[in-house]
Amino acid sequence: MKLLITGSTGFIGSHFVDYALSKNNKKIQLYGLFSSHKSSFREGCNYVQANLLERERTFEIIQKISPDYIIHFAGISNGSSDELLSTNVIGLINLLDSILLLKKKIPTVIIGSSAEYGYQGNNPIKESAPLHPVGFYGISKAAATLTAQSYFIKFDLPIAVVRPFNVIGPGQSVNFVCGKVVFQVSEIHAGNRECIELSGNESYRDFIDVRDVVKACWMLLMHENFDKSVSGKIFNIGSGKRYSQSDIISTIEIITNKKYNLNFSLNASPEYVPSQISDNCIINCTTGWKPEISLKQSLQDMLDLTASD
């Protein structure tokens, strides 16, 4: 059995490879598509360099591997509108068209984003909520979801979409709030910084550990009744709780038993999404999945990894 992972060396993709390898199933052969980050290679995964925007090359690779399962993590969260729409939508179209050429039913999970929802108020967000993306990242992910649903309806491809909320955990980039705070705390401990500097917006987000996310993705992809219970559906993946930047810092202060000076920027951009929180009912009812890793444990593990680097 061949399992293809796109974006296999990215933040979530590399954690998924780790989780798949931990299953120690000799019957599963892992194939990881990557465009960069060779340092993220894991022994036991067959890596293939690929750019999904190269349509014919993508066809060639998928034909050669002929996977039995696919999970699609490849994409970008930052860039120009052209880059976001091209990578997150056209790259997906090329992947799905290559699947069509194989002419076999391949359970496929596509990674969406809570950014597709935009602001929905303070109540937990259900998958049926209308899409109100604010920036081009959310727009590109919403377009990708609609693309996946179109291929499910038009070509009967067995496809599901998962929408993780704010993913955190060991190895997260400093481009995201938890990664930024953890990095700055490590610099303070090293004597290279005096305070934590953040945006002045006190918004609330649903933070979910990457290891909980990949477990949820695995449970959906490997569901024994994928066609009837998973295919064609959208699944939120979140903690079901919401936290502010102040909550993150106070949690780290508890972990480290230290107090940190804070400097909130007064030139922060307007906050168009002041709050988000996930409703996890559908994935819980479908797979039994529940988040297991607390915000405190996530931040502890992130701090430990940073300290060991």
CORHU-V942701 format. One record per backbone hydrogen bond with DSSP energy under -1.0 kcal/mol. NH is the residue of the N-H (numbers start at 1). CO is the residue of the C=O. E is the energy in kcal/mol with one decimal. If there is no record, write none. Layout:
NH:CO:E
NH:CO:E
This chain:
3:29:-2.9
4:69:-2.9
5:31:-3.1
6:71:-2.3
8:33:-2.4
10:7:-1.5
14:10:-2.5
15:11:-1.1
16:12:-2.2
17:13:-2.3
18:14:-2.0
19:15:-2.3
20:16:-3.0
21:17:-2.6
22:18:-1.8
24:21:-1.4
28:25:-1.8
29:1:-3.4
31:3:-2.6
32:46:-2.8
33:5:-2.7
34:48:-1.8
40:37:-1.9
41:38:-1.9
45:42:-1.6
46:30:-2.7
48:32:-2.7
50:34:-2.8
54:51:-2.5
55:53:-1.3
58:54:-2.5
59:55:-2.4
60:56:-2.3
61:57:-2.3
62:58:-2.5
63:59:-2.4
64:60:-2.0
65:61:-2.5
66:62:-2.8
68:2:-2.8
69:2:-1.7
70:107:-2.3
71:4:-2.5
72:109:-2.9
73:6:-1.1
84:80:-2.7
85:81:-2.4
86:82:-2.5
87:83:-2.6
88:84:-2.3
89:85:-1.5
90:85:-1.2
91:86:-1.6
93:89:-2.5
94:90:-2.5
95:91:-1.8
96:92:-2.9
97:93:-2.7
98:94:-1.7
99:95:-1.6
100:96:-2.0
101:97:-1.4
108:158:-2.2
109:70:-2.2
110:160:-2.9
111:72:-1.7
112:162:-4.0
114:164:-1.8
116:113:-1.6
117:114:-1.7
125:277:-3.1
129:126:-1.9
139:135:-2.2
140:136:-2.5
141:137:-2.2
142:138:-2.4
143:139:-2.4
144:140:-1.8
145:141:-2.2
146:142:-2.3
147:143:-2.1
148:144:-2.5
149:145:-2.5
150:146:-2.0
151:147:-2.1
152:148:-1.8
153:149:-2.3
154:150:-3.3
155:151:-1.6
157:151:-1.5
159:157:-1.4
160:108:-2.3
161:233:-2.3
162:110:-2.6
163:235:-3.2
165:237:-2.2
166:206:-2.0
168:208:-2.2
172:169:-1.7
176:173:-1.3
180:176:-2.9
181:177:-2.6
182:178:-2.6
183:179:-2.1
184:180:-2.4
185:181:-2.5
186:182:-2.1
187:183:-1.8
188:184:-2.1
189:185:-2.4
190:186:-1.5
191:188:-1.3
192:187:-2.8
196:261:-2.9
198:263:-1.9
203:201:-1.0
204:274:-2.7
205:243:-2.9
208:166:-2.6
210:168:-3.0
213:209:-1.9
214:210:-2.5
215:211:-1.3
216:212:-2.0
217:213:-2.4
218:214:-2.4
219:215:-2.4
220:216:-2.0
221:217:-2.8
222:218:-2.6
223:220:-1.3
226:223:-1.3
229:225:-2.9
230:226:-2.0
231:226:-3.1
232:159:-4.2
233:230:-1.8
235:161:-2.5
237:163:-2.1
243:205:-3.0
248:244:-1.7
249:245:-2.3
250:246:-2.6
251:247:-2.1
252:248:-2.1
253:249:-2.3
254:250:-1.6
255:251:-2.2
256:252:-2.8
257:253:-1.4
263:196:-2.8
265:198:-3.2
279:125:-1.9
284:280:-2.1
285:281:-2.6
286:282:-2.0
287:283:-2.5
288:284:-1.5
298:294:-2.4
299:295:-2.6
300:296:-2.3
301:297:-2.6
302:298:-2.1
303:299:-2.5
304:300:-2.4
305:301:-2.1
306:302:-2.2
307:303:-2.4
308:304:-1.4
